[in-house]
Amino acid sequence: MKPKHVCVLGAGIVGLATAWQLHREGYEVSVIERDAPGHGASGGNGAQLSYSYVQPLADPSIWKQLPKLLLSPSSPLKLRPALDPLQWRWGLAFLEACDADTSRETTSQLLALAAQSREAFEEMMLELEPACDFSTTGKLVLYSSAASLESARRQLDLQRELGSSPQRLVTPDECVAIEPALVHYRERMAGAIHTPGECAADCLKLCTELEAALAQRGVAFQLGVEVQGFVESGGRVVAARTSAGPFEADAYVLALGSTSQRLARQLGAYLPVYPLKGYSITVDVEEGRATAPHVSVTDSARKVVFARIGSRLRVAGMAELVGHDASIPAERIETLEAATRELFPHASRFEELHPWTGMRPATPTGRPIIGRHPDAPSNLLFNTGHGALGFTLAFGSAIRVAEALARG
Ligand SMILES: Cc1cc2nc3c(=O)[nH]c(=O)nc-3n(C[C@H](O)[C@H](O)[C@H](O)COP(=O)(O)OP(=O)(O)OC[C@H]3O[C@@H](n4cnc5c(N)ncnc54)[C@H](O)[C@@H]3O)c2cc1C
C-alpha cells in the first residue's frame, strides 16, 4: 500500500530536496532535524552545481598521487588512522574502487543523475524563485602542468562520450579572456577545461528558503529534535525514536548525511558512508575588473574550488579521513586564504574569513545510496552518501527516492 505520511530524517540539502519532491507528489511530509536546516555539510560547501564535472575521487590516478597526497604537509588529503574498523573498511573499499572500469561506471551514473538533477533544480527555481545568489557563469578547471592537462583531456573525451554538456580545453590566454580575474595567475597555468553551462548558488540560503516555502505549504518541521533510533515491529519501522519522543509515520527517508551510517547500523544495515572532512572560507569581494571571479574556478593541483555567491567569494577544499572531528585548525584556513591571495590577489580585503568545516557523506565509489536496503525495514528508504556532489545531485536523487517509495 502506498504510504500517506512520510517522515524525512535530516534537513540538509538532500533531505529538503526529498521533502520538496514528496510534497509535490501529494504525500503528507514531516521533517526531523537536530539543528537548523542546512547546518550540516550543506551549509558552507563549495557552492558549485557541477553537473558536467563529476569525476569521482576514486580514480586510478590516485595510485600515483597517493604517496605525495599522504606525506606532503601541504597535501589537500589527510588520513589520521584510527582504531575504527569502519574507517579501515571504507578505506579498503575506496582503494578497490580506484580502477578504470569502476571510475568510468561511476562517471556514467553520476552524469545521468546530474542531468536529472539539473532539470528538477531548474523547475524548483522557476516555481520558488528562491533568493540564493544563483548564477550560471560557467566553470574553469585549471591545470598547472602539461601532464595533468593531458590526463584532463582524456577525462574530457570520456565525459563527452558519456553525454556531458559542452566542455572544451582552453589555453591560459583563453582562460583570462573568459575570467579576467585570473590575469595574475596566467603564467602558472598550463590550460583549463571550460564548461560554460555550470552554475553556482549559496546552498545554505537555498536550504533556508526551501524550509520556509515547505512549512508554508504544510510540511511539518521538527527542528532541534535528534533522531536516536527506531522502534521496529514485523520488519517495519513503526516510529522514529527522537529526543522529543517517538514519531510515527507510514514511511521514513533517512537523509542524515555523514551520520547516516550510525543510525542505519542500529537496524542491521551497513551503509558504506564515512565523513570526508573539508573546509571553506567566505570573503566579501572587492568590486572591479580583474578582482574576484564571476566564473567558478577549480584549481586541480590544490584541489580548491572558488565560487562567486552574490557579493561574496566561497573558497572550499581539502579531504580528510579523521572521523567526526569538527575542529578547524588554523593552518587549513590559512592554506585556503593563501590560495585565494595567490590566484586572486585583489579579490577581497580578507577582513573576515568566516571559517567553516563540514563532513561530506562519502561512499568509496562516489555513488550515492538511494532507495531501499536489503537488510533494513521495507518502509525505510535511504538518500545519502552524495560525497562531494550533494548539492549538485540532491534534486535528481529526490526524484529517484520518490520513485522507489511509489514502487512499494
Ligand atoms: C568543503 C566542502 C565542499 C563541498 N562543495 C560542494 C560543491 O561545490 N558542490 C556540491 O554539489 N557539493 C559539495 N559538497 C558536498 C555537499 O555539501 C554534500 O554532499 C551535501 O551537503 C550532503 O547533504 P546532506 O543533506 O546529505 O547532508 P547534510 O547537509 O550534512 O545534512 C544532514 C542533516 O542531518 C542532520 N542530522 C544528522 N544526524 C541527525 C540526527 N541524529 N537527528 C536529527 N538530525 C540529524 C544534520 O544536522 C544535517 O542538517 C561539499 C562538501 C564540503 C564539505
The ligand as an SDF file (V2000), in Angstrom:
LIG
                    3D

 53 58  0  0  0  0  0  0  0  0999 V2000
   34.2070   21.5390    1.8480 C   0  0  0  0  0  0  0  0  0  0  0  0
   33.0470   21.0060    1.0460 C   0  0  0  0  0  0  0  0  0  0  0  0
   32.8150   21.4900   -0.2300 C   0  0  0  0  0  0  0  0  0  0  0  0
   31.7600   20.9830   -0.9930 C   0  0  0  0  0  0  0  0  0  0  0  0
   31.4930   21.5250   -2.2080 N   0  0  0  0  0  0  0  0  0  0  0  0
   30.4430   21.0790   -2.9380 C   0  0  0  0  0  0  0  0  0  0  0  0
   30.1250   21.6740   -4.1780 C   0  0  0  0  0  0  0  0  0  0  0  0
   30.7420   22.6430   -4.5950 O   0  0  0  0  0  0  0  0  0  0  0  0
   29.0890   21.1590   -4.8850 N   0  0  0  0  0  0  0  0  0  0  0  0
   28.3650   20.0820   -4.4400 C   0  0  0  0  0  0  0  0  0  0  0  0
   27.4840   19.6330   -5.1520 O   0  0  0  0  0  0  0  0  0  0  0  0
   28.6180   19.5240   -3.2440 N   0  0  0  0  0  0  0  0  0  0  0  0
   29.6450   19.9960   -2.4820 C   0  0  0  0  0  0  0  0  0  0  0  0
   29.9290   19.4400   -1.2750 N   0  0  0  0  0  0  0  0  0  0  0  0
   29.1760   18.2660   -0.8450 C   0  0  0  0  0  0  0  0  0  0  0  0
   27.8030   18.6160   -0.2880 C   0  0  0  0  0  0  0  0  0  0  0  0
   27.8970   19.7410    0.5570 O   0  0  0  0  0  0  0  0  0  0  0  0
   27.2530   17.4010    0.4860 C   0  0  0  0  0  0  0  0  0  0  0  0
   27.2840   16.2630   -0.3490 O   0  0  0  0  0  0  0  0  0  0  0  0
   25.8130   17.6710    0.8890 C   0  0  0  0  0  0  0  0  0  0  0  0
   25.7440   18.8280    1.6900 O   0  0  0  0  0  0  0  0  0  0  0  0
   25.2370   16.4990    1.6510 C   0  0  0  0  0  0  0  0  0  0  0  0
   23.9350   16.8630    2.0050 O   0  0  0  0  0  0  0  0  0  0  0  0
   23.1160   16.0060    3.0420 P   0  0  0  0  0  0  0  0  0  0  0  0
   21.7830   16.6240    3.1640 O   0  0  0  0  0  0  0  0  0  0  0  0
   23.2050   14.5540    2.6750 O   0  0  0  0  0  0  0  0  0  0  0  0
   23.9710   16.1230    4.3940 O   0  0  0  0  0  0  0  0  0  0  0  0
   23.9810   17.3190    5.4590 P   0  0  0  0  0  0  0  0  0  0  0  0
   23.9460   18.6340    4.8270 O   0  0  0  0  0  0  0  0  0  0  0  0
   25.0940   17.0210    6.4000 O   0  0  0  0  0  0  0  0  0  0  0  0
   22.5880   17.1310    6.1850 O   0  0  0  0  0  0  0  0  0  0  0  0
   22.3300   16.1150    7.1110 C   0  0  0  0  0  0  0  0  0  0  0  0
   21.4410   16.7300    8.1760 C   0  0  0  0  0  0  0  0  0  0  0  0
   21.0690   15.7040    9.1030 O   0  0  0  0  0  0  0  0  0  0  0  0
   21.1100   16.2650   10.3990 C   0  0  0  0  0  0  0  0  0  0  0  0
   21.3100   15.1560   11.3450 N   0  0  0  0  0  0  0  0  0  0  0  0
   22.3710   14.3270   11.4230 C   0  0  0  0  0  0  0  0  0  0  0  0
   22.1810   13.4130   12.3900 N   0  0  0  0  0  0  0  0  0  0  0  0
   20.9780   13.6860   12.9390 C   0  0  0  0  0  0  0  0  0  0  0  0
   20.2050   13.0800   13.9570 C   0  0  0  0  0  0  0  0  0  0  0  0
   20.6340   12.0110   14.6330 N   0  0  0  0  0  0  0  0  0  0  0  0
   18.9810   13.5960   14.2390 N   0  0  0  0  0  0  0  0  0  0  0  0
   18.4880   14.6610   13.5530 C   0  0  0  0  0  0  0  0  0  0  0  0
   19.1950   15.2820   12.5730 N   0  0  0  0  0  0  0  0  0  0  0  0
   20.4080   14.8000   12.2780 C   0  0  0  0  0  0  0  0  0  0  0  0
   22.2830   17.2370   10.3700 C   0  0  0  0  0  0  0  0  0  0  0  0
   22.1480   18.2220   11.3870 O   0  0  0  0  0  0  0  0  0  0  0  0
   22.1760   17.8070    8.9700 C   0  0  0  0  0  0  0  0  0  0  0  0
   21.4150   19.0040    8.9310 O   0  0  0  0  0  0  0  0  0  0  0  0
   30.9470   19.9370   -0.4720 C   0  0  0  0  0  0  0  0  0  0  0  0
   31.1660   19.4780    0.8320 C   0  0  0  0  0  0  0  0  0  0  0  0
   32.1930   20.0030    1.6020 C   0  0  0  0  0  0  0  0  0  0  0  0
   32.4020   19.5150    2.9970 C   0  0  0  0  0  0  0  0  0  0  0  0
  1  2  1  0
  2  3  1  0
  2 52  2  0
  3  4  2  0
  4  5  1  0
  4 50  1  0
  5  6  2  0
  6  7  1  0
  6 13  1  0
  7  8  2  0
  7  9  1  0
  9 10  1  0
 10 11  2  0
 10 12  1  0
 12 13  2  0
 13 14  1  0
 14 15  1  0
 14 50  1  0
 15 16  1  0
 16 17  1  0
 16 18  1  0
 18 19  1  0
 18 20  1  0
 20 21  1  0
 20 22  1  0
 22 23  1  0
 23 24  1  0
 24 25  2  0
 24 26  1  0
 24 27  1  0
 27 28  1  0
 28 29  2  0
 28 30  1  0
 28 31  1  0
 31 32  1  0
 32 33  1  0
 33 34  1  0
 33 48  1  0
 34 35  1  0
 35 36  1  0
 35 46  1  0
 36 37  1  0
 36 45  1  0
 37 38  2  0
 38 39  1  0
 39 40  1  0
 39 45  2  0
 40 41  1  0
 40 42  2  0
 42 43  1  0
 43 44  2  0
 44 45  1  0
 46 47  1  0
 46 48  1  0
 48 49  1  0
 50 51  2  0
 51 52  1  0
 52 53  1  0
M  END
$$$$
